[in-house]
Amino acid sequence: MTRSHPSLTQLDPNNPSAHPLPTMYDLPSEYPEEPGLPDEFHDLQPQLLSATFRLSDVARDQIFTGTDLNVYYDLQHPLWHKRPDWFAAIGVPRFYDQKELRLSYVIWDEGIAPAVVVELLSPGAEKEDLGQTTASEDQLPTKWEVYERILQTPYYIVYDRYTGSLQGYQLLDGHYQPLAIQNKRISLSQLGISIGLWQGEYEGRIREWLRWLDADNHWIPTPLEVANQQMEQAESKAARLAEQLRVMGIDPDQI
């Protein structure tokens, strides 16, 4: 499912000389030459993916999901990185060193590569995201090359909100192969879940959103949706109880 690396001792930020390998404390989390903050869709859509990404056989505190976060992937070139719109690493503690919010995701330090990456297509970047470009010897590898060849991420999902196009790829024999799409849904069999296009309201906006489905092909609810459902069930139960009391001649407001 994920590619493991040799266990590495994390660098103590208070003692930089304790270990020669750079960790997230040593590597920049932002680069001035890179584009600025993403638009609102690129902010909200990853939030929904993180809120609904749950696996039946993995504790939630052993899953890390990253949004627009630098992923450093080559120890020989420690500043080389890609910044996926969204990714999930399985078997990785939610917090770095069990306590810190991550500044970036450093492959040789974390020891586990992402199990799934999602890219939200933007004008001008779609050819690289879809593997339609290749890097020459004097250029950095493309996103596709990094995800497929270096990170060997098992699943790669690409969504174009402008056209509604959804594409998925699975790593087989070292290369990405297209995944079947049925009813705007893609099964990620190794993870026991699916991803699909859901028409609904999120953060006050009704549109088509990417979200996760469980093994029974049901939309996985967000924590807020779960809380609302529980509240509605409690209110419904209280209303039924009040009606039963009234039938018995008891005023529930006087209890």
Buried (B, 14 or more C-beta within 10 A) or exposed (E): EBBEBEEBEBBEEEEEEEBEBBBBBBBEEEEEEEEEEBEEBBEBBBBBBBBBBBBEEBEEEEBBBBBEBBBBBBBEEBEBBBBBBBBBBBBBBBEBEEEEEBBBBBBBBBBBBBBBBBBBBBEEEBEBBBBEBEEEEEEBBBBBBBBBBBBBBBBBBBBBBEEEBBBBBBBEEEEBEEBEBEEBBBBBEBBEBBBBBBEEEBEEEEEEBBBBBBEEEEBBBBEEBEEEEEEEEEEEEEEEEBEEBEEEEEEBEEE
